[in-house]
Amino acid sequence: MDLHLKNLFGRFQEQFGSGPGLGPGSGTCLMKVEDINPASIKSIFRAAAALYRTDPWKRLRPGHLFGIRVGKDSDWSSKKQLFPCVQFIGGDGGDLGFIMFRSENNARRMTGSRETIRVPNVEVLRVTFELESIIFPSNQRMIRSLALEASGTDRFPAIDVARCMSSGGLQFRNPTLEELRFVYAFMKAISLVHPLLQQDKEAGPKWSRLMCFEPFIETVDVQWPPEMAKGYDLVAVTVSHPPGQAYEEKTSSTASSTPTKYTEPPKEDVFVDMKMTSTVGFRQCAMCDKDVNGEQSLSCGQCRAVIYCSPVCQKQHWKETHKSLCSLYKAMMEREEELAMKIFSFPCSVDQPCKWLESLGIHQKGMWRRKCSCYSHCPFGLLPVKGGLWDSWGGLDDEEYPRDSPFHNHLREGRSSPILLSSWSEYYNLRSLSLSSPVADILSHALTVYYILTSLSISSKNLLLKGKEVILHYLGPEGELDWIPAFAEIGHLLNGLGNIQIVMVGPEVPTNLSGTTSGISSRVRVNLVRGFYQEEATYLPPPHVVVALNCGLECYASWTGALDLIKSMGIPAFFTDQCEISCVNAKQVLRGAGLHITHPVTPNPFRSPVRYHCPSNNLPSYGNGFVLGVNT
């Protein structure tokens, strides 16, 4: 009897709800939407299934509101965003899906503590994931006739627009084709960005069960399916939490232009000259490029990020450039605590590289010789090699560097497979390394490559799990050419399954090493090729993935040809850079080359824990600090 009542209550809950939401489906059918075609319906169902797989309801509740911008206001017939505020429902009962509101104010008025409040004359678009057994017959016929993709095992999205009546009832209609395009873009974008939300454990009352997140804003490019495109293939979708972030749009002649993000500038032009207390030797004025002693330099008093030699340069830079970007820099500076890796016990801030290396006893030793300027006269890849692995790691103690040995007793479902890692602490525990060891600073390159292949590039991960070879084109190597021994660790992490061929291509590869192959482990080999990628790619084996670490896309004109080639190949490509402002510039370069960011800028869990100081700003800067991707 208890089981019978449980099943009966479960079915009642599915059909009529018992929490946030507007109740059972209205019976609207997408086949009745004017001018829609079967291909559009299939694309919408695929996007819904992809969103369902990411399970946003695991963390998100109705109290978490998101701001949404799809393209420019002028892209829509009403000349404004159709549904700029969204909430997810069903994580703690009720309808499973999400509700899109015409305004943030409407969303807050309709969000009750336990139920969705029906506010008269408010119209919302809702998407609910309903069990196939209880959806309306017209939708069942549509699902069968078009062979639509299910969300999970047995759910399908039901989409309608509901207006709350003064009587307390609801009036339903089919969504328009334009509204469905908006929903499609939202589902594709939120699937990418909601996993990036970081919990803020200090925010919110301690008694509240609602998880609080740090303020978040990200723009991703969504590709329209051919049947939904209107003269352009992609649209920029910006997701923010909480909603209400400040934006402006720059006028552009191209329909696919991405809205440019700006934070509100200060209402008054207030200048506060901050004396630097850092012991950094020399800094560089952001306005005139003049070198200035670290102790005599000034920084913007509001963001504290940008360096100046005098108040005159500071005020001139404010008027010309910095006024519109100051708040953005301030937000980046506020991530200092988040980005710092406090698990390590060695000094993780470097003002003067030689002194830092001396404090660790590894100055001018082994691979560490590339971490200061003492060996800058020696071409990359040609540092004299004295001995074995111990010498390569600068004579560190046995528990402070990874040994050239496999991992034992790491089986997955009874067999060997690549070891999946998500943090430095996991790796150090796996290798039983002391947290006083600085090897993460050099291993960052090798483990970033491994992280991309096993966590970010699904196609590469699948190849490795099947025991096949992945070919990776590694663009623009410099110091890495002297850190090849560190890349042997990738072979051990593969744990007996799959192979990786790394082809390092760049103008810094020495002529006498070009064309050579190093079998650094039984499962990893490195080929070295001198030259520019766009000129050498025809002679190389076709890649599965392209990577460029600490790429500096905005610094080198030679990237233009390489990016054109990456675009024409359509191969997944991932880039890292040291600080967020470099990533902002990288995004502009990529979009200028016709490439569109499909993996948004995120902190790299295998960034170097060592913070370096940029000459002209104080922004948190780490080797391989952030990662972004295209064609993914």
ROKETOR-212913 format. One record per residue (C-alpha): residue number from 0; residue in three letters; x, y, z. Coordinates in Angstrom, 1 decimal. Example, Ala and Ser with C-alpha at 12.3 -4.5 7.8 and 13.67 -1.06 7.14 Angstrom:
- pos code c1 c2 c3
- 0 ala 12.3 -4.5 7.8
- 1 ser 13.7 -1.1 7.1
This chain:
- pos code c1 c2 c3
- 0 met 0.0 0.0 0.0
- 1 asp 2.8 2.4 0.9
- 2 leu 4.5 1.8 -2.5
- 3 his 1.2 2.3 -4.3
- 4 leu 0.6 5.6 -2.5
- 5 lys 4.1 6.7 -3.2
- 6 asn 3.7 6.0 -6.9
- 7 leu 0.3 7.7 -6.9
- 8 phe 1.7 10.8 -5.2
- 9 gly 4.7 10.9 -7.6
- 10 arg 2.4 10.8 -10.6
- 11 phe 0.2 13.6 -9.1
- 12 gln 3.3 15.6 -8.4
- 13 glu 4.5 15.2 -12.0
- 14 gln 1.2 16.1 -13.5
- 15 phe 0.0 18.9 -11.2
- 16 gly 3.2 20.1 -9.4
- 17 ser 3.8 20.8 -5.8
- 18 gly 6.2 23.8 -5.8
- 19 pro 7.4 26.6 -8.1
- 20 gly 5.8 26.6 -11.5
- 21 leu 2.5 27.3 -13.2
- 22 gly 1.1 23.7 -13.2
- 23 pro 0.5 21.2 -16.0
- 24 gly 1.2 21.8 -19.7
- 25 ser -1.2 23.9 -21.7
- 26 gly -1.2 21.6 -24.8
- 27 thr 0.4 24.1 -27.1
- 28 cys 2.2 22.4 -30.0
- 29 leu 5.2 23.8 -31.9
- 30 met 3.9 22.4 -35.2
- 31 lys 1.2 25.1 -35.0
- 32 val 3.8 28.0 -34.8
- 33 glu 3.5 30.2 -37.8
- 34 asp 6.3 29.7 -40.4
- 35 ile 8.1 27.1 -38.3
- 36 asn 9.7 24.1 -40.0
- 37 pro 10.6 20.6 -38.7
- 38 ala 14.3 21.3 -38.8
- 39 ser 13.8 24.2 -36.3
- 40 ile 11.8 22.0 -34.0
- 41 lys 14.5 19.4 -34.0
- 42 ser 17.2 22.0 -33.2
- 43 ile 15.1 23.3 -30.3
- 44 phe 14.7 19.8 -28.9
- 45 arg 18.4 19.0 -29.3
- 46 ala 19.3 22.2 -27.5
- 47 ala 16.9 21.3 -24.7
- 48 ala 18.4 17.9 -24.4
- 49 ala 21.9 19.3 -24.2
- 50 leu 20.8 21.7 -21.4
- 51 tyr 19.1 18.8 -19.5
- 52 arg 22.3 16.8 -19.6
- 53 thr 24.1 19.6 -17.7
- 54 asp 21.6 19.4 -14.8
- 55 pro 21.4 23.1 -13.8
- 56 trp 18.7 22.1 -11.3
- 57 lys 21.3 20.4 -9.1
- 58 arg 22.4 23.9 -7.8
- 59 leu 20.0 26.5 -9.2
- 60 arg 16.7 27.5 -7.5
- 61 pro 14.0 30.0 -8.3
- 62 gly 15.8 32.6 -6.2
- 63 his 18.8 32.6 -8.6
- 64 leu 17.8 35.1 -11.3
- 65 phe 19.9 35.5 -14.5
- 66 gly 20.1 38.4 -16.8
- 67 ile 20.1 37.5 -20.5
- 68 arg 21.0 39.4 -23.7
- 69 val 20.8 37.8 -27.0
- 70 gly 22.5 39.9 -29.7
- 71 lys 21.6 43.5 -29.9
- 72 asp 18.3 45.1 -29.1
- 73 ser 17.8 46.1 -32.7
- 74 asp 17.9 42.4 -33.7
- 75 trp 14.4 41.9 -32.4
- 76 ser 11.1 43.2 -33.8
- 77 ser 10.3 45.0 -30.5
- 78 lys 13.7 46.7 -30.5
- 79 lys 14.4 45.3 -27.1
- 80 gln 15.3 42.0 -25.5
- 81 leu 12.4 39.6 -25.5
- 82 phe 12.9 37.9 -22.1
- 83 pro 15.9 39.5 -20.3
- 84 cys 15.4 37.6 -17.0
- 85 val 15.3 33.9 -16.4
- 86 gln 14.9 31.5 -13.4
- 87 phe 15.2 27.8 -13.1
- 88 ile 12.4 25.9 -11.3
- 89 gly 12.1 22.3 -10.2
- 90 gly 15.4 21.9 -8.2
- 91 asp 13.4 21.7 -5.0
- 92 gly 10.0 20.5 -6.3
- 93 gly 7.4 21.6 -8.7
- 94 asp 7.6 21.9 -12.5
- 95 leu 11.0 21.0 -13.9
- 96 gly 12.2 23.6 -16.3
- 97 phe 12.8 27.4 -16.5
- 98 ile 10.7 30.5 -16.8
- 99 met 11.6 33.6 -18.9
- 100 phe 10.3 37.0 -17.8
- 101 arg 9.9 40.3 -19.6
- 102 ser 11.7 42.1 -16.8
- 103 glu 13.6 41.5 -13.6
- 104 asn 10.8 43.3 -11.7
- 105 asn 8.2 40.7 -13.0
- 106 ala 10.5 37.9 -12.0
- 107 arg 10.8 39.2 -8.4
- 108 arg 7.1 39.8 -8.1
- 109 met 6.3 36.2 -9.2
- 110 thr 8.9 34.5 -7.1
- 111 gly 7.4 33.3 -3.8
- 112 ser 9.1 31.5 -1.0
- 113 arg 7.5 28.2 -2.0
- 114 glu 5.3 28.8 -5.0
- 115 thr 5.2 30.9 -8.2
- 116 ile 2.9 33.8 -7.6
- 117 arg 0.4 34.6 -10.4
- 118 val 0.7 38.3 -10.9
- 119 pro -2.2 39.7 -13.0
- 120 asn -1.3 40.9 -16.6
- 121 val 2.3 39.5 -16.4
- 122 glu 3.3 37.3 -19.4
- 123 val 6.1 34.7 -19.2
- 124 leu 7.5 32.1 -21.5
- 125 arg 8.1 28.8 -19.8
- 126 val 9.9 25.6 -20.8
- 127 thr 9.0 22.5 -18.7
- 128 phe 10.5 19.1 -19.1
- 129 glu 7.6 16.7 -19.0
- 130 leu 7.4 12.9 -18.9
- 131 glu 6.3 11.5 -22.2
- 132 ser 3.5 9.6 -20.5
- 133 ile 1.7 12.7 -19.5
- 134 ile 2.2 15.1 -22.3
- 135 phe -0.7 16.0 -24.6
- 136 pro -1.5 13.6 -27.5
- 137 ser -0.7 16.3 -30.2
- 138 asn 2.8 16.7 -28.8
- 139 gln 3.3 12.9 -28.6
- 140 arg 2.4 12.6 -32.3
- 141 met 4.9 15.4 -33.1
- 142 ile 7.6 13.6 -31.1
- 143 arg 7.0 10.3 -32.9
- 144 ser 6.6 11.8 -36.4
- 145 leu 9.8 13.9 -36.2
- 146 ala 11.8 11.5 -34.1
- 147 leu 12.7 14.3 -31.7
- 148 glu 15.5 13.9 -29.2
- 149 ala 14.5 13.1 -25.6
- 150 ser 15.8 15.0 -22.6
- 151 gly 17.3 12.3 -20.4
- 152 thr 15.5 9.0 -20.9
- 153 asp 11.8 9.9 -21.1
- 154 arg 11.3 13.7 -20.9
- 155 phe 10.5 16.2 -23.6
- 156 pro 10.3 20.1 -23.5
- 157 ala 6.9 21.7 -23.5
- 158 ile 7.1 25.4 -24.5
- 159 asp 4.3 27.9 -24.1
- 160 val 3.6 31.5 -23.3
- 161 ala 1.3 32.1 -20.3
- 162 arg -0.4 35.3 -19.2
- 163 cys -1.7 35.6 -15.6
- 164 met -5.3 36.8 -15.5
- 165 ser -6.8 39.0 -12.8
- 166 ser -9.2 36.1 -12.0
- 167 gly -6.1 34.0 -11.0
- 168 gly -6.3 31.8 -14.0
- 169 leu -3.9 31.5 -16.9
- 170 gln -4.2 32.2 -20.6
- 171 phe -1.9 30.3 -22.9
- 172 arg -0.7 30.8 -26.4
- 173 asn 1.9 29.3 -28.7
- 174 pro 5.3 31.1 -28.8
- 175 thr 6.2 32.9 -31.9
- 176 leu 9.1 31.8 -34.1
- 177 glu 11.1 34.8 -32.9
- 178 glu 10.5 33.9 -29.3
- 179 leu 11.7 30.3 -30.0
- 180 arg 14.9 31.7 -31.6
- 181 phe 15.5 33.6 -28.3
- 182 val 14.8 30.5 -26.2
- 183 tyr 17.2 28.4 -28.4
- 184 ala 20.1 30.9 -28.0
- 185 phe 19.5 31.0 -24.2
- 186 met 19.5 27.2 -23.8
- 187 lys 22.7 26.9 -25.9
- 188 ala 24.5 29.6 -23.9
- 189 ile 23.4 28.7 -20.4
- 190 ser 24.5 25.1 -21.0
- 191 leu 28.0 26.4 -21.3
- 192 val 28.2 29.0 -18.6
- 193 his 26.1 27.8 -15.6
- 194 pro 28.7 25.2 -14.6
- 195 leu 31.2 28.2 -14.2
- 196 leu 29.2 29.7 -11.3
- 197 gln 31.4 29.9 -8.2
- 198 gln 29.8 29.5 -4.8
- 199 asp 30.2 32.4 -2.4
- 200 lys 30.2 30.8 1.0
- 201 glu 30.4 34.2 2.8
- 202 ala 27.3 35.7 1.2
- 203 gly 23.7 35.3 2.4
- 204 pro 22.3 34.5 5.8
- 205 lys 23.8 31.3 7.5
- 206 trp 20.4 29.8 8.1
- 207 ser 19.4 30.0 4.4
- 208 arg 19.5 26.8 2.4
- 209 leu 19.8 28.8 -0.9
- 210 met 23.3 28.5 -2.3
- 211 cys 24.8 32.0 -3.1
- 212 phe 27.1 32.5 -6.0
- 213 glu 29.7 35.1 -6.8
- 214 pro 28.7 37.8 -9.2
- 215 phe 29.1 36.5 -12.7
- 216 ile 29.0 37.7 -16.3
- 217 glu 30.1 36.0 -19.5
- 218 thr 29.5 36.4 -23.2
- 219 val 29.6 33.4 -25.5
- 220 asp 28.9 33.0 -29.3
- 221 val 26.0 30.7 -30.2
- 222 gln 25.8 29.4 -33.7
- 223 trp 22.4 29.5 -35.3
- 224 pro 21.3 26.4 -37.0
- 225 pro 20.8 27.1 -40.8
- 226 glu 17.0 27.1 -40.5
- 227 met 17.1 29.8 -37.8
- 228 ala 19.9 32.0 -39.2
- 229 lys 18.8 35.4 -40.5
- 230 gly 21.7 36.6 -42.6
- 231 tyr 24.4 35.8 -40.0
- 232 asp 25.5 32.5 -38.5
- 233 leu 26.3 33.5 -34.9
- 234 val 24.9 35.6 -32.1
- 235 ala 26.5 36.8 -28.9
- 236 val 24.7 35.8 -25.8
- 237 thr 25.5 37.4 -22.5
- 238 val 24.5 35.7 -19.2
- 239 ser 24.9 37.6 -15.9
- 240 his 24.1 36.7 -12.3
- 241 pro 22.6 38.6 -10.6
- 242 pro 20.8 40.4 -13.5
- 243 gly 21.0 44.2 -14.0
- 244 gln 24.7 44.4 -14.9
- 245 ala 25.5 47.6 -16.8
- 246 tyr 26.1 47.4 -20.6
- 247 glu 26.3 49.6 -23.5
- 248 glu 26.2 48.7 -27.2
- 249 lys 28.6 50.0 -29.8
- 250 thr 27.0 50.6 -33.2
- 251 ser 28.3 48.2 -35.8
- 252 ser 27.6 47.6 -39.4
- 253 thr 27.7 43.8 -39.0
- 254 ala 24.7 41.9 -37.9
- 255 ser 26.7 39.4 -35.9
- 256 ser 28.6 41.9 -33.8
- 257 thr 29.0 41.1 -30.2
- 258 pro 27.8 43.6 -27.6
- 259 thr 30.8 45.2 -25.9
- 260 lys 30.8 44.9 -22.1
- 261 tyr 31.3 48.0 -20.1
- 262 thr 30.9 48.5 -16.4
- 263 glu 29.6 51.9 -15.1
- 264 pro 32.4 54.5 -14.8
- 265 pro 32.6 56.6 -11.7
- 266 lys 30.2 59.5 -11.5
- 267 glu 33.0 61.9 -10.6
- 268 asp 36.5 62.1 -11.9
- 269 val 38.3 61.5 -8.6
- 270 phe 42.0 60.8 -8.7
- 271 val 43.8 59.2 -5.8
- 272 asp 47.5 58.7 -6.3
- 273 met 48.4 55.5 -4.6
- 274 lys 52.1 55.1 -3.7
- 275 met 53.2 51.6 -4.5
- 276 thr 54.5 49.6 -1.5
- 277 ser 55.8 46.8 -3.7
- 278 thr 59.4 46.0 -3.9
- 279 val 59.2 45.3 -7.6
- 280 gly 62.3 46.7 -9.3
- 281 phe 60.9 48.7 -12.3
- 282 arg 57.4 49.3 -13.5
- 283 gln 56.2 50.9 -16.7
- 284 cys 53.8 53.8 -17.1
- 285 ala 50.6 52.7 -18.9
- 286 met 50.4 56.2 -20.6
- 287 cys 53.9 57.1 -21.7
- 288 asp 55.7 53.7 -21.4
- 289 lys 58.4 55.3 -19.2
- 290 asp 60.2 53.0 -16.8
- 291 val 59.6 54.0 -13.1
- 292 asn 61.0 52.6 -9.9
- 293 gly 58.4 50.4 -8.2
- 294 glu 58.5 52.4 -5.0
- 295 gln 57.9 55.6 -6.8
- 296 ser 55.2 54.5 -9.1
- 297 leu 51.5 55.5 -8.8
- 298 ser 48.4 53.5 -9.5
- 299 cys 44.8 54.4 -10.2
- 300 gly 43.1 55.1 -6.9
- 301 gln 39.9 53.4 -7.9
- 302 cys 40.9 50.1 -9.5
- 303 arg 44.5 50.1 -8.1
- 304 ala 45.4 48.1 -11.2
- 305 val 47.0 50.5 -13.7
- 306 ile 50.5 51.9 -13.2
- 307 tyr 51.6 55.5 -13.9
- 308 cys 54.8 57.6 -13.5
- 309 ser 53.0 60.8 -12.5
- 310 pro 49.6 62.3 -11.8
- 311 val 49.8 64.1 -15.3
- 312 cys 49.9 60.7 -17.1
- 313 gln 47.2 59.3 -14.8
- 314 lys 44.7 62.1 -15.6
- 315 gln 45.5 62.0 -19.3
- 316 his 45.0 58.2 -19.5
- 317 trp 41.7 58.6 -17.6
- 318 lys 40.3 61.0 -20.1
- 319 glu 41.6 59.0 -23.2
- 320 thr 41.0 55.4 -22.2
- 321 his 40.8 54.3 -18.6
- 322 lys 37.6 56.0 -17.6
- 323 ser 35.4 53.5 -19.5
- 324 leu 37.5 50.5 -18.3
- 325 cys 38.3 51.4 -14.7
- 326 ser 35.4 49.4 -13.2
- 327 leu 36.3 46.4 -15.3
- 328 tyr 39.9 46.5 -14.0
- 329 lys 38.5 46.8 -10.5
- 330 ala 36.4 43.7 -10.9
- 331 met 39.5 41.8 -12.2
- 332 met 41.5 43.0 -9.2
- 333 glu 38.8 41.7 -6.9
- 334 arg 39.6 38.2 -8.1
- 335 glu 43.0 38.2 -6.4
- 336 glu 41.8 36.0 -3.5
- 337 glu 40.0 33.6 -5.8
- 338 leu 42.9 33.1 -8.1
- 339 ala 45.6 32.7 -5.5
- 340 met 46.6 29.1 -4.7
- 341 lys 47.0 29.0 -1.0
- 342 ile 47.6 25.3 -0.7
- 343 phe 51.4 25.7 -1.5
- 344 ser 53.9 26.5 1.2
- 345 phe 56.6 28.0 -1.0
- 346 pro 56.6 31.7 -1.9
- 347 cys 54.1 32.2 -4.7
- 348 ser 54.7 35.9 -5.5
- 349 val 57.6 36.9 -7.7
- 350 asp 58.9 40.4 -7.9
- 351 gln 62.5 39.6 -8.9
- 352 pro 62.8 36.1 -10.5
- 353 cys 66.5 35.6 -9.6
- 354 lys 65.9 36.3 -5.9
- 355 trp 62.9 34.0 -5.9
- 356 leu 64.8 31.1 -7.4
- 357 glu 67.7 31.7 -5.0
- 358 ser 65.3 31.5 -2.1
- 359 leu 64.3 28.0 -3.3
- 360 gly 67.9 27.0 -4.0
- 361 ile 67.3 26.4 -7.7
- 362 his 68.7 29.5 -9.3
- 363 gln 70.6 28.7 -12.5
- 364 lys 69.9 25.0 -12.2
- 365 gly 68.3 22.6 -14.6
- 366 met 65.0 23.6 -16.2
- 367 trp 64.7 26.6 -13.8
- 368 arg 67.3 28.4 -15.8
- 369 arg 64.5 29.5 -18.2
- 370 lys 62.7 31.2 -15.3
- 371 cys 65.0 34.2 -15.1
- 372 ser 67.1 36.3 -17.6
- 373 cys 70.5 34.8 -16.7
- 374 tyr 70.4 32.4 -19.6
- 375 ser 68.6 34.7 -22.1
- 376 his 71.7 34.6 -24.3
- 377 cys 71.1 30.9 -24.9
- 378 pro 68.5 30.0 -27.6
- 379 phe 65.3 28.2 -26.5
- 380 gly 65.8 24.5 -26.5
- 381 leu 69.6 24.6 -26.3
- 382 leu 70.2 24.9 -22.5
- 383 pro 73.2 22.6 -21.7
- 384 val 71.9 19.4 -20.1
- 385 lys 74.2 18.0 -17.4
- 386 gly 72.5 14.8 -16.1
- 387 gly 69.3 13.0 -15.5
- 388 leu 65.9 13.9 -14.1
- 389 trp 67.2 15.0 -10.7
- 390 asp 69.5 17.5 -12.5
- 391 ser 66.7 18.7 -14.8
- 392 trp 64.6 19.6 -11.7
- 393 gly 67.5 21.6 -10.2
- 394 gly 68.5 19.0 -7.5
- 395 leu 65.3 19.2 -5.6
- 396 asp 64.8 16.7 -2.8
- 397 asp 63.2 13.3 -3.7
- 398 glu 59.8 14.2 -2.4
- 399 glu 59.8 17.5 -4.4
- 400 tyr 59.8 16.4 -8.0
- 401 pro 57.9 13.8 -10.0
- 402 arg 59.8 10.6 -10.6
- 403 asp 59.8 8.9 -14.0
- 404 ser 57.6 6.1 -12.8
- 405 pro 54.0 4.9 -13.7
- 406 phe 51.0 5.2 -11.4
- 407 his 49.9 1.9 -9.9
- 408 asn 46.5 0.7 -8.7
- 409 his 44.6 3.3 -10.7
- 410 leu 41.9 1.3 -12.5
- 411 arg 38.5 2.4 -13.9
- 412 glu 35.8 -0.2 -14.1
- 413 gly 38.5 -2.8 -13.7
- 414 arg 40.9 -1.6 -16.3
- 415 ser 43.6 1.0 -16.9
- 416 ser 42.5 4.4 -18.3
- 417 pro 43.7 8.0 -18.2
- 418 ile 43.8 9.5 -14.8
- 419 leu 41.4 12.5 -14.7
- 420 leu 42.6 15.5 -12.7
- 421 ser 40.9 18.7 -11.7
- 422 ser 43.3 20.5 -9.4
- 423 trp 46.9 20.7 -8.3
- 424 ser 46.1 19.2 -4.9
- 425 glu 44.9 16.0 -6.6
- 426 tyr 48.1 15.8 -8.6
- 427 tyr 50.4 16.5 -5.7
- 428 asn 48.5 13.8 -3.6
- 429 leu 48.8 11.4 -6.5
- 430 arg 52.5 11.9 -6.8
- 431 ser 53.0 12.2 -3.0
- 432 leu 54.8 15.5 -3.6
- 433 ser 55.4 18.0 -0.8
- 434 leu 53.4 21.2 -1.1
- 435 ser 56.7 23.1 -0.6
- 436 ser 57.7 21.9 -4.0
- 437 pro 57.6 24.6 -6.8
- 438 val 57.4 22.1 -9.7
- 439 ala 53.9 23.2 -10.5
- 440 asp 55.4 26.4 -12.0
- 441 ile 57.0 24.3 -14.8
- 442 leu 54.5 21.5 -14.9
- 443 ser 51.7 24.0 -15.6
- 444 his 52.4 23.7 -19.4
- 445 ala 52.3 19.9 -19.5
- 446 leu 49.3 19.5 -17.2
- 447 thr 47.4 22.3 -19.0
- 448 val 47.8 20.3 -22.2
- 449 tyr 46.7 17.1 -20.4
- 450 tyr 43.7 18.9 -18.9
- 451 ile 42.6 20.2 -22.3
- 452 leu 42.8 16.8 -23.9
- 453 thr 41.0 14.9 -21.1
- 454 ser 38.5 17.5 -19.8
- 455 leu 37.9 20.3 -22.3
- 456 ser 38.1 18.5 -25.7
- 457 ile 35.5 15.7 -25.6
- 458 ser 36.6 14.3 -29.0
- 459 ser 40.2 13.9 -27.8
- 460 lys 39.1 12.4 -24.5
- 461 asn 37.0 9.8 -26.4
- 462 leu 40.0 8.9 -28.6
- 463 leu 42.2 8.3 -25.6
- 464 leu 39.6 6.2 -23.8
- 465 lys 39.4 4.0 -26.9
- 466 gly 43.2 3.6 -26.8
- 467 lys 43.9 5.6 -29.9
- 468 glu 46.4 8.4 -30.7
- 469 val 45.6 12.1 -30.4
- 470 ile 47.7 14.5 -32.6
- 471 leu 48.1 17.9 -31.0
- 472 his 49.6 21.0 -32.7
- 473 tyr 51.3 23.1 -30.1
- 474 leu 51.9 26.6 -31.4
- 475 gly 54.6 29.1 -30.5
- 476 pro 56.7 27.2 -28.0
- 477 glu 59.6 29.1 -26.3
- 478 gly 60.6 28.0 -22.7
- 479 glu 58.7 24.8 -23.2
- 480 leu 61.5 23.7 -25.6
- 481 asp 63.7 23.4 -22.5
- 482 trp 61.0 21.8 -20.4
- 483 ile 60.4 18.7 -22.5
- 484 pro 61.3 16.4 -19.6
- 485 ala 58.2 17.7 -17.8
- 486 phe 56.0 16.6 -20.6
- 487 ala 56.9 13.0 -19.9
- 488 glu 54.4 13.2 -17.0
- 489 ile 51.6 13.2 -19.5
- 490 gly 52.6 9.7 -20.6
- 491 his 52.3 8.5 -17.0
- 492 leu 48.9 10.1 -16.5
- 493 leu 47.6 8.3 -19.6
- 494 asn 48.0 5.2 -17.4
- 495 gly 48.5 2.7 -20.1
- 496 leu 45.8 3.8 -22.5
- 497 gly 46.1 6.0 -25.6
- 498 asn 49.0 7.9 -27.2
- 499 ile 49.7 11.5 -27.8
- 500 gln 51.8 13.1 -30.6
- 501 ile 52.7 16.7 -29.8
- 502 val 53.9 18.7 -32.7
- 503 met 55.6 21.9 -31.5
- 504 val 55.7 24.6 -34.2
- 505 gly 57.1 28.0 -34.0
- 506 pro 59.9 30.4 -35.1
- 507 glu 61.8 29.9 -31.8
- 508 val 62.5 26.2 -32.5
- 509 pro 66.3 26.1 -33.2
- 510 thr 67.2 25.2 -36.8
- 511 asn 69.3 22.2 -35.6
- 512 leu 66.4 20.8 -33.7
- 513 ser 63.7 21.3 -36.4
- 514 gly 62.5 18.0 -37.8
- 515 thr 63.6 16.0 -34.7
- 516 thr 61.4 13.7 -32.7
- 517 ser 61.8 13.0 -29.0
- 518 gly 60.1 9.9 -27.6
- 519 ile 59.9 11.3 -24.1
- 520 ser 57.8 8.3 -22.9
- 521 ser 56.3 5.2 -24.4
- 522 arg 53.0 7.0 -25.0
- 523 val 54.1 10.6 -25.7
- 524 arg 56.4 11.8 -28.5
- 525 val 57.3 15.4 -29.3
- 526 asn 58.1 16.6 -32.9
- 527 leu 59.8 20.0 -33.3
- 528 val 59.3 22.1 -36.4
- 529 arg 60.7 25.6 -37.0
- 530 gly 58.6 28.2 -38.8
- 531 phe 55.2 29.8 -38.8
- 532 tyr 52.3 27.5 -38.4
- 533 gln 50.4 28.7 -41.5
- 534 glu 53.5 27.9 -43.6
- 535 glu 54.4 24.6 -42.1
- 536 ala 50.9 23.0 -41.5
- 537 thr 50.6 21.4 -44.9
- 538 tyr 53.6 19.2 -44.1
- 539 leu 52.3 18.1 -40.7
- 540 pro 49.9 15.3 -39.8
- 541 pro 46.3 16.7 -39.4
- 542 pro 45.6 17.6 -35.8
- 543 his 42.7 16.7 -33.5
- 544 val 43.4 19.7 -31.3
- 545 val 45.4 22.9 -31.6
- 546 val 46.8 24.7 -28.4
- 547 ala 48.7 27.9 -27.8
- 548 leu 49.8 28.5 -24.3
- 549 asn 50.5 32.0 -22.9
- 550 cys 49.7 33.0 -26.5
- 551 gly 49.6 36.9 -26.4
- 552 leu 47.4 37.0 -29.5
- 553 glu 47.3 40.8 -29.5
- 554 cys 51.1 41.1 -29.4
- 555 tyr 52.2 39.4 -32.6
- 556 ala 51.0 40.1 -36.1
- 557 ser 52.1 36.6 -37.2
- 558 trp 49.0 35.2 -35.5
- 559 thr 46.8 36.4 -38.3
- 560 gly 47.8 33.6 -40.7
- 561 ala 47.6 30.9 -38.1
- 562 leu 44.1 32.0 -37.0
- 563 asp 43.0 32.0 -40.6
- 564 leu 44.2 28.4 -40.9
- 565 ile 42.5 27.3 -37.7
- 566 lys 39.3 28.8 -39.0
- 567 ser 39.5 27.0 -42.3
- 568 met 40.3 23.7 -40.6
- 569 gly 37.5 23.9 -38.1
- 570 ile 39.6 22.1 -35.6
- 571 pro 39.1 22.7 -31.8
- 572 ala 41.7 25.2 -30.6
- 573 phe 42.4 26.3 -27.0
- 574 phe 44.4 29.3 -25.9
- 575 thr 45.7 30.4 -22.5
- 576 asp 47.0 33.7 -21.3
- 577 gln 48.3 35.1 -18.1
- 578 cys 45.7 37.7 -17.0
- 579 glu 42.1 38.5 -17.8
- 580 ile 42.7 41.7 -19.7
- 581 ser 44.9 39.7 -22.1
- 582 cys 42.0 37.3 -22.6
- 583 val 39.7 40.2 -23.3
- 584 asn 42.1 41.3 -26.0
- 585 ala 42.5 37.8 -27.3
- 586 lys 38.7 37.5 -27.7
- 587 gln 38.8 40.6 -29.9
- 588 val 41.6 39.2 -32.0
- 589 leu 39.8 35.8 -32.4
- 590 arg 36.5 37.5 -33.4
- 591 gly 38.3 39.7 -35.8
- 592 ala 39.6 36.6 -37.5
- 593 gly 36.1 35.3 -37.8
- 594 leu 36.5 32.7 -35.0
- 595 his 33.9 32.5 -32.2
- 596 ile 34.5 31.7 -28.6
- 597 thr 32.7 28.4 -27.8
- 598 his 34.6 27.7 -24.6
- 599 pro 34.3 30.9 -22.5
- 600 val 37.3 32.4 -20.6
- 601 thr 37.7 30.5 -17.3
- 602 pro 40.5 30.2 -14.7
- 603 asn 42.7 27.3 -15.6
- 604 pro 42.9 24.9 -12.6
- 605 phe 46.5 24.0 -13.7
- 606 arg 47.7 27.6 -14.0
- 607 ser 51.1 28.3 -12.4
- 608 pro 50.6 29.1 -8.7
- 609 val 53.3 31.7 -9.0
- 610 arg 52.1 35.2 -9.5
- 611 tyr 54.2 37.5 -11.7
- 612 his 53.9 41.2 -12.0
- 613 cys 53.1 42.8 -15.4
- 614 pro 55.1 45.9 -16.1
- 615 ser 52.2 48.4 -16.4
- 616 asn 49.4 46.9 -14.2
- 617 asn 48.8 45.0 -11.0
- 618 leu 46.3 42.5 -12.4
- 619 pro 46.6 39.0 -11.1
- 620 ser 48.9 37.3 -13.6
- 621 tyr 49.8 33.6 -13.7
- 622 gly 51.4 31.4 -16.3
- 623 asn 48.5 29.8 -18.2
- 624 gly 46.1 31.7 -15.9
- 625 phe 43.0 31.5 -18.1
- 626 val 41.8 29.3 -20.9
- 627 leu 39.4 29.9 -23.7
- 628 gly 38.5 27.9 -26.9
- 629 val 37.1 28.1 -30.4
- 630 asn 35.6 25.4 -32.7
- 631 thr 34.8 23.3 -29.6
